[in-house]
Amino acid sequence: MNNIDLDKLLAGNRRALAKAITLVESKLDTHREQAQDVLEQVLPHSGNSIRVGITGVPGVGKSTFIEAFGLYLIEQGKRVAVLAVDPSSPIAGGSILGDKTRMEELSRREEAFIRPSPSEGALGGVAQKTRETMLLCEAAGYDVILVETVGVGQSEYQVAGMVDFFMVLMLPGGGDELQGIKKGIMELADALVINKADGDSENLAQLARQQYTSAMNLLRHTSFWTPRVMTCSALKQINIDAIWGMVVEYYFRALDEGGFYQKRAQQNRDWLHQLINEMLLLKLSRSAEVKQLLPVLEQEVEADRKTAYTAAREIIALL
């Protein structure tokens, strides 16, 4: 498995890339070690892309948008990778992307690389695999990485924690829809994009844009960026160029302000802490002493003979 040809991978060979990603997604401990080895070697070649996270309410036309956006980027001479994070579907294992037919034209393009979400992995879950896949895609020379969230809730936070720019797609329904989107997700968004702004919905979209804009002005994220609200039609390919223009503007502003690499460094730090927590839990759950002591302590706590705090300290003392 580990005969990954690094030279081929760095030269952008798709087979070498797909093979490396399969290694990263494996749950076998030996493969994990080999994968980390490959990742350490490609790290110096990664990080040169713009990472864009995309989420949206169901029915917003996310696949259509990603396809239109991806094809536009390819016309601009970019190579595009599309990755999905779908922690909500351990059973089906796939995601919207598993059904590549939804992005038929994009998936046929040599300059695009589409990868469905892995079925629930072990440590770090799907987010871990997606982060590592992103590094491999960057090393293979992809300029723009689009990370799509398919699940709702937790996955938005995970994706926002690994991208440079986070975009929420909306329908042109107007203000009542603002209620439907969790406040937390609005706070993550660098931009709201109202899709399907064509035909009869165009006026609705403009109205929604005004309402969202006043709401977003209260949510300034950084010193240099107030979240934008834009309209587009992925189907008719209207305003797709303006949306990319906005991402590029954000990128250069973040670079000027020194916020770009700072944000990435912070994301890496947060990720390290998350993994340490998960590894500690894993180590505890695998310990024979813990397995023996935990049921006893659980009974003590349930019967109010011991406080949960004291019991927890006894478990931690076994480390």
C-alpha positions in Angstrom: 0.0 0.0 0.0 2.7 2.5 0.9 4.4 2.5 -2.5 3.2 6.0 -3.0 5.2 7.6 -5.8 5.9 11.0 -4.2 7.4 12.5 -7.4 4.3 11.5 -9.3 2.1 12.9 -6.6 4.0 16.2 -6.6 3.8 16.3 -10.4 0.0 16.2 -10.1 -0.6 12.6 -11.2 -4.2 11.8 -10.3 -3.6 8.1 -9.7 -0.8 8.8 -7.3 -3.0 11.3 -5.5 -6.0 9.0 -5.3 -3.7 6.3 -3.9 -2.3 8.6 -1.2 -5.8 9.6 -0.2 -6.9 6.0 0.1 -3.9 5.4 2.4 -4.9 8.5 4.5 -8.4 7.2 4.8 -7.4 3.7 5.9 -8.3 2.7 9.5 -5.4 0.3 9.9 -2.7 1.5 12.3 0.1 0.5 10.0 -1.5 2.5 7.2 -1.9 5.5 9.6 1.8 5.5 10.2 2.6 5.3 6.5 0.1 8.0 5.8 1.7 10.3 8.4 5.1 9.6 6.8 3.8 10.7 3.3 2.1 13.8 4.8 5.3 14.9 6.6 7.1 14.7 3.2 4.5 16.7 1.3 3.9 19.3 4.0 6.6 21.7 2.6 4.7 21.5 -0.8 1.3 22.1 0.7 -0.5 25.3 1.8 -0.4 27.1 -1.6 -4.0 27.0 -2.3 -7.1 29.1 -1.4 -9.4 26.9 0.8 -13.0 27.7 0.5 -15.7 26.1 2.6 -19.3 25.9 1.2 -22.4 25.1 3.1 -26.1 25.8 2.6 -29.7 25.0 3.5 -31.1 21.9 1.8 -32.5 22.6 -1.7 -30.2 25.6 -2.2 -28.5 24.0 -5.3 -25.1 23.4 -3.7 -24.0 20.9 -6.3 -25.0 23.1 -9.1 -23.2 26.0 -7.5 -20.0 24.1 -6.9 -20.0 22.8 -10.5 -20.6 26.3 -11.9 -17.9 27.7 -9.6 -15.5 25.0 -10.3 -15.9 25.2 -14.1 -15.4 29.0 -13.9 -12.2 28.6 -11.9 -10.9 26.1 -14.5 -11.6 28.7 -17.2 -9.4 31.0 -15.2 -6.6 28.5 -15.5 -7.0 27.1 -12.0 -7.0 23.4 -10.9 -9.8 22.7 -8.5 -10.3 20.0 -5.9 -13.7 19.4 -4.3 -13.9 17.5 -1.0 -16.9 16.7 1.2 -17.3 16.5 4.9 -20.3 14.4 5.9 -20.1 13.2 9.5 -23.8 12.6 9.5 -23.7 9.6 7.3 -21.6 6.7 8.7 -24.1 4.2 7.3 -24.4 5.3 3.7 -20.7 6.2 3.9 -21.0 8.5 0.9 -22.3 12.0 0.5 -23.9 14.1 -2.2 -20.5 13.8 -3.8 -20.6 10.1 -3.8 -23.1 10.7 -6.5 -20.6 12.4 -8.9 -23.3 12.6 -11.6 -24.6 15.7 -9.8 -21.4 17.4 -11.0 -21.2 15.5 -14.3 -19.4 18.2 -16.3 -17.0 19.1 -13.6 -16.0 15.5 -12.8 -15.1 14.9 -16.4 -12.6 17.8 -16.4 -8.9 16.9 -16.2 -8.3 20.0 -14.0 -10.8 19.0 -11.4 -10.5 16.4 -8.7 -13.7 15.3 -6.8 -13.5 13.2 -3.7 -16.5 12.0 -1.8 -16.4 12.1 2.0 -14.8 9.0 3.5 -17.1 6.8 5.6 -16.6 7.6 9.2 -13.0 7.1 10.1 -11.4 6.4 13.4 -9.4 9.1 15.2 -10.4 12.7 14.2 -13.2 11.3 12.2 -14.0 12.7 8.8 -12.6 16.1 9.5 -9.2 14.6 10.1 -9.3 12.7 6.7 -10.5 15.8 4.9 -7.7 18.0 6.4 -5.1 15.5 5.3 -6.6 15.0 1.9 -6.5 18.8 1.4 -2.8 18.8 2.1 -2.3 16.1 -0.5 -4.3 17.9 -3.1 -2.3 21.1 -2.5 0.9 19.2 -2.8 -0.4 17.8 -6.1 -0.8 21.3 -7.4 -4.5 22.1 -6.9 -4.9 25.9 -6.6 -8.4 26.1 -5.1 -9.8 23.5 -2.6 -13.6 23.6 -2.2 -14.7 21.9 1.0 -18.4 21.1 1.0 -20.3 20.3 4.2 -23.1 17.8 3.6 -24.2 17.1 7.1 -25.7 19.9 9.2 -24.6 21.3 12.6 -21.2 20.1 13.7 -19.8 19.8 10.2 -20.1 23.5 9.6 -17.8 24.2 12.5 -15.4 21.5 11.4 -15.2 23.0 7.9 -14.9 26.6 9.0 -12.0 25.4 11.1 -10.0 24.2 8.1 -10.7 26.8 5.4 -9.6 30.4 4.6 -13.0 31.6 3.5 -16.4 30.2 4.5 -19.5 30.8 2.4 -23.1 30.0 3.2 -25.5 29.6 0.3 -29.1 30.8 0.9 -32.4 30.7 -1.0 -34.1 33.9 -2.1 -36.8 33.5 0.5 -36.3 36.7 2.4 -36.0 37.4 6.1 -38.1 34.7 7.5 -35.3 32.4 6.4 -32.8 34.1 8.7 -34.6 32.5 11.6 -34.0 29.1 10.0 -30.3 29.4 9.9 -28.5 29.0 13.2 -26.9 32.1 14.6 -23.7 30.3 15.1 -23.4 29.5 11.4 -24.1 33.1 10.5 -21.2 34.0 12.8 -18.9 31.7 10.9 -19.8 33.0 7.5 -17.4 35.3 5.5 -20.1 35.7 2.9 -23.8 34.8 2.3 -24.6 34.0 -1.3 -28.2 33.9 -2.3 -28.4 31.4 -5.1 -31.3 30.9 -7.7 -31.5 34.7 -8.1 -33.0 34.4 -11.6 -36.4 34.8 -13.2 -39.3 35.5 -10.8 -37.0 35.1 -7.8 -34.7 38.0 -8.8 -36.7 40.6 -6.8 -37.0 38.3 -3.9 -33.3 37.8 -3.9 -32.6 41.5 -3.9 -34.9 42.0 -1.0 -33.3 39.2 0.9 -29.9 40.6 0.2 -30.9 43.9 1.9 -32.2 42.2 4.9 -29.2 39.9 5.3 -26.8 42.8 4.7 -28.2 44.7 7.7 -28.0 41.6 9.8 -24.5 40.8 8.7 -23.2 44.3 9.5 -23.6 43.4 13.2 -21.3 40.4 12.7 -17.9 41.9 11.9 -15.4 39.0 12.1 -12.1 40.7 11.8 -10.7 44.1 11.6 -10.4 44.0 7.8 -13.6 42.2 6.7 -17.3 42.6 7.1 -19.2 39.6 5.8 -20.6 40.3 2.4 -24.0 39.3 1.0 -24.2 38.6 -2.8 -26.7 37.1 -5.2 -26.0 34.6 -8.0 -27.6 32.1 -10.3 -25.5 28.9 -10.6 -27.9 27.6 -13.2 -27.6 30.6 -15.4 -24.0 31.2 -14.4 -24.8 34.8 -13.3 -22.4 36.5 -10.9 -20.1 33.5 -10.4 -17.1 35.7 -11.4 -18.1 38.3 -8.8 -18.1 35.7 -6.1 -14.6 34.5 -7.0 -13.6 38.2 -7.1 -14.8 38.6 -3.5 -12.9 35.5 -2.3 -9.7 36.9 -4.0 -10.3 40.3 -2.4 -10.6 38.7 1.0 -7.4 36.7 0.4 -5.3 39.8 -0.5 -6.7 41.8 2.4 -6.0 39.0 4.8 -2.4 38.8 3.5 -2.0 42.6 3.8 -3.3 42.5 7.4 -1.2 39.5 8.3 -4.4 37.7 9.2 -4.1 35.0 6.6 -1.2 32.9 7.9 -2.2 33.8 11.5 -5.6 32.2 10.9 -4.0 29.0 9.4 -1.6 28.8 12.3 -4.5 29.1 14.8 -6.4 26.4 12.9 -3.4 24.1 13.1 -3.0 24.8 16.9 -6.7 24.1 17.5 -6.5 20.9 15.6 -3.5 19.7 17.6 -5.4 20.3 20.8 -8.4 18.5 19.5 -6.3 15.5 18.5 -4.6 15.4 21.9 -8.0 15.3 23.6 -9.1 12.5 21.3 -5.9 10.5 21.7 -6.2 10.8 25.5 -9.7 9.5 25.4 -8.7 6.7 23.1 -5.8 5.7 25.4 -8.1 5.7 28.4 -10.8 3.6 26.7 -8.2 1.0 25.7 -6.6 0.7 29.1 -7.3 -2.5 30.9 -7.2 -0.8 34.3 -9.8 1.7 33.2 -12.1 -1.0 31.8 -11.9 -2.7 35.2 -12.3 0.4 37.4 -14.9 2.4 35.4 -18.0 0.2 36.1 -17.2 0.2 39.8 -16.9 4.0 39.9 -20.1 4.3 37.8 -22.1 2.4 40.4 -20.6 4.5 43.2 -21.5 7.7 41.4 -25.0 6.5 40.5 -25.7 5.5 44.1 -24.4 9.0 45.3 -21.6 7.4 47.3 -19.0 9.3 45.4 -19.0 12.6 43.5 -18.4 12.4 39.8 -15.4 14.7 40.2 -13.6 12.3 42.6 -14.4 9.4 40.4 -13.1 11.1 37.3 -9.9 12.0 39.2 -9.4 8.3 40.0 -9.6 7.4 36.3 -7.2 10.1 35.3 -4.7 9.1 37.9 -4.4 5.8 36.1 -2.8 7.5 33.1 
